[in-house]
Amino acid sequence: MSKGKVILAYSGGLDTSVILKWLMEEGYEVIAYLADVGQKEDFEAAREKALKIGASRVYIEDLKEEFVTDYIIPSIQANALYESRYMLGTSVARPIIAKRQIEIAEKENAAFVSHGATGKGNDQVRFELGYYALKPDIQVLAPWKMPEFLDRFRGRSDMLHYAEQHGIPVTASRAKPYSEDENLLHISHEAGVLEDPNHACDEDVYSHTAAAEKAPDAAEIIKVTFENGVPVSLESEESGKKETSPLALFEFANDLAATHGIGRLDMVENRFVGIKSRGVYETPGGHLLFAALRDLEGLTMDREVMRLRDELSVKVAHSIYNGFWFSPEMTILWSMINQSMQDVTGTVRVKLYKGLAYPIARDSEIALYDEDQSSMDIEGGYNQQDAEGFIKINAIRLRQYKIAQDKLKNTAQKKKGEAA
């Protein structure tokens, strides 16, 4: 008798293929679910493989457009950089994958969901927090934390042997002795040969971006137009190509930035579970749009609004990285980020050259910049004499602090003299 339906987040690789078969042996009806978030994968081959192993049904869900509009762009608007550098390419993809998995579970009346994330990494947290936030009564089967699974599979060799026993096709290769995760926003490379943080990443690890020294010798100027912080147009002044729909625009940004070697990052980060991890990332289009948006903010965003948003950015980045996309605090944070974007409208010209996305000009009909006021040649409504009082008021606490410190110093010296 079946224990019930389980929706398995399936990739077609060794781990989730073995998990699919193992869950069937444990008495579950397994429905495989593949989320297309922009990874280069043969989805039809994965479907056939899942069915051959024994999945009762396979869902292949194209989530790319929603991924761009509801996840990638908001994270860029939030200036969400984990530990001031990482653009959260893997982290941002997990909520949308979990969301659709829960929707399928509800459609199929399945009591269980499952994934292949290990018990050492961040993804187990991101998936499972997402599941519970969206469907509190869902039951999660996480094999890499289940004793009966761990007793049977102590390592990769056990999984390969199991796959051979059950006729599961395996395409394991030593050509890439490291792990990768790919989606529209980025590709990550970690583990294996990259686990030594003092080992320089070989050039052949990078697959999405050109090396800066091999990028075109001629710079390319592009124009990015935003409305309320959302990119609505991307155009190359050299080729004349222009994209305006969200998905096509982001894919174009990826192509442009990758060609010019933009978006590479090699860092050691702190996982939520407490382990340090070395990751090598390629995030071309994300870096390009981030640079353009940040530049436009300087022209259109109020100083104190920017200061507050930048403080919130740290909280947003940590919440996304740690798996709290669907949380009450994020609901509040997103409303504040959206409000901060209301006047971020205009166009930025960006020079792409040898690994850099360098803004060179910007324009907006609602710019807060006043050319006359900023000019060194004309008054522009600014009375320079007013600065005297402004400075003196701001100097009050500095002067008083110095006076107090001098008193303490004199008192200490006096006591020292008396003691002598």
N, C-alpha and C positions, 0 to 999 in steps of 0.2 A: 504493500500500500504506500502511495506517495506521501511524503511528508509535506508536500505543498509546492507551490511555484516559487522560484527564485529568479530575480532579474540580475544577471551577471554582466558587469561592465567588462566587455570582452575586447581584446586587442588583436587576437589572432596569433600572438606570440606563444612561446613555450609555457610560461607561467599560467596564463589564463586558459590556455587549451587544456593543460593538466588539471587545473581547478574545475573546469567545466565537466570533464569526465569524472573526477573525484566526487563532485557534488551529486552527480547521477548515481554513482555507486553508493553514496550515503542515503539515497532514497528521495532525492528532490527532482522535480521537473525543472529543467534549466532553460530559460529564455535568454538568449545572448543579445546584448545591446552594444552597438558600436556608434560612438559619437564622432561625427565628422566636424572637427574644429579647425580644419585646414592642414592636417598632416598629410604627407604624401604616402598614401597607402592604397593597396588594391582591395577595396572594400568588398567587391564581389567574390574575390578569392577567399577573403576572410569569412564571408557568409557561407560559402560552400564548405569550408573547413569546419565551421561550427556545426553545420547540419550533419556533416559526415561523422563528427564525433558523437553527436546525439542530441543536440539542442532541438527542442520542440518547435522553436520559432526564432527568427533573427530579425531584430530591428536595426536598420541603418538610418541614423538621423542626421540630416544636414543642418548643422547649427551655426554655420559660418556667419551669416548675416547678423543674426541675433548676437553672436559672440562679439562682433565689431561694435554694434550700436549700444548694447546694454552692459558690456563688460570691459572691453578694451578702451573705448573712448572715455567712459567715466573714470577709469583708473588713471588715464593720462590727465584728465581734467583735475583730478585730485593731486596731481604731481606725486603720485604714490611710488616712492623709491624705497625699497627695503634696505635698511642700513646705508642709506644715502646713495646707493648705486644700482641695485637690482630692480629691473622693471617688472618683476613678478609674473613673467611669462607663463610658468607652470601654474602658479597659484591662481591666477585670474581665470584659467580655463576650468578648474575643478568645480566651481559652483554651477556653471551651466550644464556640465556633464551630470552632476548629481541631481540637478533640478529635473532634467529630462528623464533620468532613470526613475525617479520617484513618480513622475507622471505616467510612465509606462507601467510601473508597479500598480498604480491605482487603476489604470485601464484594464490590466490583466487580472486584477483582484489578487495580486501576489502579496503574501505576507512577508517575504524575504527579499533582500537585495544583497549583492556580494561584489567584492572587488579583489584585485590581485596585489594591492599595495602591501609592502612589508611592514613589520612592526618597528622598524628603525627610522623610517622616514616621515616626512611631513604629510604625504598624500593620504595616508590612512586617517589622519586627523581631519583633513579638509573634506574628504568624502563623507566620513561618518558624522561630523558635525552638521554638514549640509543635509544629510538624510534625516537626522533627528529634528532639525529645525523645521524642515518642510513637512515631515510626517512623523509626529512623536511616537506613534505606535508601531513604526516599522521595526522589523527584526533584521539585524545585520549579521551576515555570515562572513567573517574575515579569516580565511584559512590560515594565513601566516601568524595568527594569534590563537589558533585552535590546537590544543594538544594532540588530538587524533591525526591532524594533518602534519604537524611538526614531527611526530613520532615516525611517520611514514616517509617524509621527505626532509632529509637532513642537509641536502645540498643539490646542486645542479645535476650531478651525476645520477642521483636517485630519480630526478624528474625526467632526464633523458631516457633512463631505463624503463620508466613507467610509460613514456610516450611510445617507445619501441614495442613494448608488450601489447599496447592497445591500438597500434597502427595509427598513431597520431603523427601527421607529417611535421617534421622539424627542419627548419632552415637555419639552424645554429651555425654561426661562423665566427672565426677568430679574426676576421678582417678588421673588426671594430671592437677592441678589448675594453669597452667602456659602455655606459648606459646613455641613451638619448631619449628625450621627450620633445615632440614637435607639435606645434600648432601655428595658427596664423600670426600670432604675436612674436613667437621666438622658436628657437631650438636650443635645448640644453644638452651639455655633455658632462658627465660626471662618473665617478666610481672607476674601477679598473685601474688602468695606467695613470689616471688623473688623481688618484687618491694621495699621491705624494705632492704636497703643496709646493715643494721646492723643485719639482720637475716641470720645466717649461713646456707648455702645451705645443705639440707638433702642429705644423701648419695644416697637415692633412686631416686633422680633427675637424677643422672648420668646414662647413658644407654650404652655408647660406650666404656668406659675405666674402668679398674679395679681400685679399691682404692689401693694406694701405699702399705698400710699395708697388703693388701690381695693379692698383686701381688706375683709371684713366688719368693721363697727365693734364687733360683739360678740365677745368671746373665746369659744373653745370648749375645754372641758376633756375630755381623753381619758385613758384608762387603758391602759397597755401592761404586759402580764405576760410575764415571761421565765422560762424554765427552762434552767439551765446556759448562760445567755447567748443562748438562742434565743427569739425572740418567738413566743409561743404563743397570745396573745389580744390583740386591739386593739378597744377599745370607746369610743364617743362617749357621754359622759354626757348630752349635749343630745338627740341623736336616738335613743339607745338601740341603734343599730346596732352589731353585734359580729361580728368575723371571727376564725376560729381556724385555718383551713388556710393553709399558707405563702403560696401565690400570691394567694389572695383577701385575706389580711391585708396583704400588701405593696401590692397595688393599692389597698386602702382607705387605707393610709398615704399613698400618692401623692395620692389624691383630697383627703384632709383637708389635707395640708400645702400642696398647690397652691392650694387655695381661699384659704388664709390667707397666700399669698405667701412661703412658706418654701422655702429651698433654692437661692437664686440665688448665683452667684459669677462675678465678672469678674476675670481675672488674667492675668499674663504668666508663663509657666512655662518650664522648661528641658527641651527634648526630649532623648531619649537620644542622638540623633545629633549633638547639640551646638548645635542651632539654638534660639533663643528663639522662643516662639510665644504669641500672645494667644488665649485661649479664654474663651468665655462659656458658663456651664453652668447647668442647672436640674436639681436632684437633690432633689425634695421629700420623698418617703418615706424616702430614705436619711438625710437630715438629721434628720428626726423620730425615727427609730429610733436613730440614733447618739446624739442628745441624751438619750433615755430610758435607753439602756444605760449610757452613761457616768455618768449620775447614780446608777443602781443599783449600779454598781461602787463608788462612794464609800461605800455602806452595807455592802456584802458582801465586798469584796475586800481582802485583806491589803495593808498599805502597801508592803512590799517586793516582793510579787508584782506590784502595780500599777506600781511603779517599773521593774521588769524588763520587764514587758509593754510599757510605754511606750517603753522603749529598743528593743525588738524591733519595735514598730510602724513605726518609721522604716525599718528594713530590709525589712519586709514591703511597705510602700508602694512603695519604690524597686524591689523585685523584681517586683511586679505591673506597675508602670508600664513597666519596661524589658523585660517579656516573659518573665520567668523563673518563671512560675507552676508549670510542670512542671520542677522542678529539685531536686537532692538537698538543697540548703539550705532550700528551702521545705517539704520533707517534715518536716524537723526543726522549723522555725519553726511550722508548723501544729500539730504535736503539743504544743508549748509553749503556743501560744495556746489550744488546746482545754483543756489542763490548767488554765490560768488562769481559765477560765470555769466550772469545776466548781461553785463556790458562788454564782455570780451568778444567783440565783433570787429573784423577788419581783415587786412591782407598782409602777409609777411613774405618778403623775398629772402630766400635762403640759398647760400652758396654751398654746393656739395663738392668736397674735394679731399681726397686722400684721408678718409676716415673721419672727416669733420662735417657737421651740418652747422654752418655758420650764418646766422641771420645778418643781413646787410641793410635791410630797409623795411619799414613797416608803416601802415597807413590805416586810419579809422575815422569814420565820420563822428564817432563819439569819443574821440581821444581826450584824455585829461591833460595832455601836454599842450601848453600855451607857448608858442614860439616867441611872442613878444615878451612874455613874462620871464622866459628862460634866457633871453638875449643879454649879452654883456654890453651891448651898444645902446640900448634904449631902456627907459624905466619900465614900461609895460605894466603900469599899475602897481608896481612894487616899490615902496619907499625904503631905501636901504637904511635910513636912520632908525627905522623901527627895529632893526636887528640888534641895536645896542641894548634896548630893554629886554629883548628876548634872551640874549646871551646872559645878561646880568641875573635875570630870574633863574635861568637854568644853572648858573654858577653858585647860587646861594648854598646849596647843600655841599658842593665841593669845597667852598671856602670855609664853611663851618666845620667840615670834617678835618681839614688841615689845621684849623685853630685848635680843635680838641686834641689832635695828635701831638701838636707842639706842646700843649699844656701837660700831657702825660709824660712827654719826653723831659720837660723841664722839672717836673715833680720827681721823676726817677733819678735825674742827675743830682737834684738837691738832696735827696735821701742818701744817695751814694756818698756825697761830700760830707754829710753829717756823720755817717758811719765811719768814715776815715778819720 
